[in-house]
Amino acid sequence: MSYEVFNMKCTIIDIAHALNLNRNTVSKALRNDPGVSEKTRNAVIAKAKEMDYQMVISQNEDPGLSKSTDSVLFLTRASMNYSGFWMTVMKGIEEVLKLNNYTLSLAMMDDEDIRTLHFPPVVHNPSVKGIILVELCDLSICNAALDLGLPCVSIDMPKDYESLLNRMDIVTMENKFYIHQYVDMLVSKGYRSFAFAGDIFTYNVGRGFKERYDALVEELAVHQLLLNEKASILRSTDKELMNSSTIISFLKELDELPEVYFCGNDWTAMQVMNAVQFLGYRVPEDISIIGFDNVIESSTSLPALTTVNTPKEDLGRAAARCILNRIKAPDTPHVFFQYMTNAVIRNSTNF
């Protein structure tokens, strides 16, 4: 069995909409899971190729394609909706892997796979020498991945990550420094009502969102202020549900909006921005909005989004170096590697 890699310019949801199928059927077809007809699977694969979707797809008809090439598996969530961020991370990973004669493969797990610890078949392919975990931050999944016997590196990490520190390499970004700085700057300008938008509770959410939330609460306390909990959007049963439509419904129930929304990432910040503008509020005149990650879209939103830049390609390079080192020297001490971020101030705030 071999695997073909396509360049991703769309998501599983895009393919599902194009074929009038549900997301889980598309995900299972791409993974070659049982229970999907051959006709449906062929249609999904054809559409994936047509739409330039990147996915590791089983290819029974060409068993010799990639057996001879060692690879590292980029394992992530099927509903990953922040593809621009992760594609940049993947660019950094591929750069290092190519220099070391490794290829990068991609496989996905949907929410049911995560809950049942059902890994895609590619993890058992002899060519796969290690796994880089992305947006798979549930501690049970991390432990199950380690039980596969392959070297593992996590980009970001579970909220309760301490038990992994001596068992898995972790590459992440510093999450608090510039949130402290931004709060201090805004308070100095007279802002007093701050809320947070971002998932910090669901089972698969990473430590990064929680640290960003904690930084906001901590710095507000320094100024003897409290988080506006009523206006904060902290929970979602599925990240796909935290979109402009559901945020609009939430905001309509509020008596008054906060002066500032800090958001867990840029994608959430842009959904909040769309929602408040739909309701007739001006950004930043009526409400300031701050994101995190500095994805390409954050510079082209209207207004352009104030955010915190994470060194995405560097995260990928570091993860690739960690996995290659772990493959070559499995008994070396494990790594906890954190990159510093930097401020990106644009027009969605009145700094």
Secondary structure, 3 states (H helix, E strand, C coil): CEEECCCCCCCHHHHHHHHCCCHHHHHHHHHCCCCCCHHHHHHHHHHHHHCCCCCCEEECCCCCCCCCCCEEEEEEECCCCCHHHHHHHHHHHHHHHHHCCCEEEEEEECHHHHHHCCCCHHHHCCCEEEEEEECCCCHHHHHHHHHCCCCEEEECCECCCHHHCCCCEEEEECCCHHHHHHHHHHHHCCCCCEEEECCCCCCCCEHHHHHHHHHHHHHHHHCCCCCCCCCCECCCCCHHHCCHHHHHHHHHCCCCCCCEEEECCHHHHHHHHHHHHHCCCCCCCCCEEECCECCHHHHCCCCCCEEEECCHHHHHHHHHHHHHHHHHCCCCCCCEEEECCEEECCCCCCC
